[in-house]
Amino acid sequence: MKILIIEDERELAADMVKYLSGEQYRCEVAPDKDSAMERIGMYDYDCILLDLMLPDGSGLSILEALREQGKQDAVIIVSAKNSIEDKVAGLKIGADDYLAKPFHLAELSARIFSVIRRKQFDTANVLQQNELKVDLPARAVTVHDVPVTLTRKEFDLLLLFLGNRNKVISKSALAEHLSGDLADMMDSHDFVYAHVKNLKRKLTEANYGNYLTTVYGAGYKWKA
Amino acid sequence: MRKLLNRPLPYFALYALVLLACSIPVYYLVVDRIWLSELDEHNHIIKHRIESKLSETALNPQELEQMLSIWKVLEPGTTLELTENTIAPKDSLYTITRTTDFGGEMETDRFRGLLSYFEVNGQIYQLRTETNVEEADETLTAIAFVTVLFFVLLLLGFILLNRQISKHVWNPFYDTLQRLATFDLNRNPEIRFEKSDIEEFEQLNSELEKLILRSVSTYRQQKEFIENASHELQTPLAVLRSKLELLLQQEYLSEEQAELIAGISVPLSRVSRINKNLLLLAKIENQQFGDVENVSVLEVVNDSLELLEGHISEKHISVEKHVLEELQVNCNRTLLEMLINNLLVNAVVHSPANATIIIELEKKGFSIANSGKEALAPTKLFERFVRSSQSDQSSGLGLAIAKEICDRYQWSISYAFENGKHVFSIQM
């Protein structure tokens, strides 16, 4: 799957490429508006990561042009501005998601994962890993065709893991994924631990393949 | 505190009192002197008239004797007597006080007299002329009374004039004061004072304008600096974080190394948070978040509780909601969400396990209470980077943001420690 990263900060773009390339993604980078427009004109992408503050203009105009051309590439706005107005404007013009800088790469990867699946599989969006089936629109999980009841937070955690297979996910990335802005004020590492433990227990009771492992000192990893 | 204009009034009044009091004896002396000299003149005129009449009529000694006896009986304020002298002595003036009986009523009168001598038919006669003079104490009383009356009038005049002057002359000054009192650096940094035709006030106003202009520009620069600094920090922070995450993905990472990376990412998260909140504060200050709508406070509280649900149940905290009134406010939804989130998160974080959080919605505001051990310092609580707990996660800006949001809508936020509970109340 192809991803276009429109980002003028080279270091950050390079890190995104490095992280995402481990998955099944092929990444291209456009550091400014012109090169972005050129690439968008030539190719179709599964997902476009769009920085709003580009040296030669606002990223929003790229999004507008893209939608005017009738292209339905998934777009995630990645912005340092973190302003509500931009978020609203972006989603109105047709962005699929919005992520404020600085973000966790794990969070970015999970967002890309769910945006692409939503776009491409629509209602038949069922993810399968051996005995584990996850129906994303219905938010339902089965192991060996036996339903496993997860709380909302546990399901959200599972999505983060599935979007970052074979990656080490730090506790702080998990905390921010679970609490969003509230993680700002929460001492949430114990909270994360409790939820991961519950998720793991429920899946283990249903006899899944023990994909979720603890990486000592660092966090967790979903093996696939 | 007294008004400036009232300050000299007692001194003026005292000066007038002393001056008028001193004037009483002076007036008395002057009036008495005039009176006496007038009466002396009068007595002299009488003397001359009698003398000239007597010499004109040229009475013989018998007739004169007869007339004198009639004179004695009538006693018209003058006496005329024959003396043994051969040479007429000099005239003399005197003042005498005499008590007369007016049908049982004793009355003391003062008289001014002239004792004069003249010659008729070769004999020296003594003429005594006396005229009633007002007594000294009566004159004095009258003058004192008039003086007191004038003093009262003077005082009333001072007070009235003072009022008029303060009303008109000091108007621009009070106007300036009023404008300064309502001046808000955050809300409307423009200030214009009313023109005055009084030099001192004009000078005061122009100096104040200069001072305020300088303060406003410094304040603006500082705000811009914070905003720009946090903006500039965003990208390096993002790079730092992504590098750390990539580092975490390295194969054959030892547990020790992984722990080191996690140890870096915790403070890094905090820096990012502080930075984000500083930007947020700047945005609220800059009057962003302009969209205003009618928001139900209860709805926002419920949403926030839902977000916090996991943290609440983890600590076995129970939440009590007392909705006395379904409160609706006109404000920006995001800001109200932020305000309530911050207060609720605060309550959850600082509550011990199994505690109770009480949320009360009233007609004009709401309050959030959670149990605590001891009161916090209420004055510093809402300042930036004042942390009451040792929690490493807190950015120290949560309550500062809450305060900023309240200030923006002129709501009042207050803290109290009541019955072992920290209570944060918002009056809208």
Interface residues (C-beta under 8 A of the other chain):
Chain A: E9 E11 L12 D15 M16 K18 Y19 G22 A80 N82 S83 I84 E85 A100 K101 P102 F103 H104 L105 A106 K153 K167 V168 S170 K171 S172 A173 E176 L178 S179 G180 D181 L182 D184 M185 M186 D187 S188 D190 F191 A194 H195 V215 Y216 G217 A218 G219
Chain B: H231 Q234 T235 L237 A238 V239 L240 R241 S242 K243 L244 E245 L246 L248 Q249 L253 E255 E256 Q257 A258 E259 I261 A262 S265 V266 S269 S272 R273 K276 N277 L279 K283 Q288 F289 L307 L308 G310 H311 E314 T334 N341 N342 V345 N346 V348 V349 S391 D392 Q393 S394 S395 G398
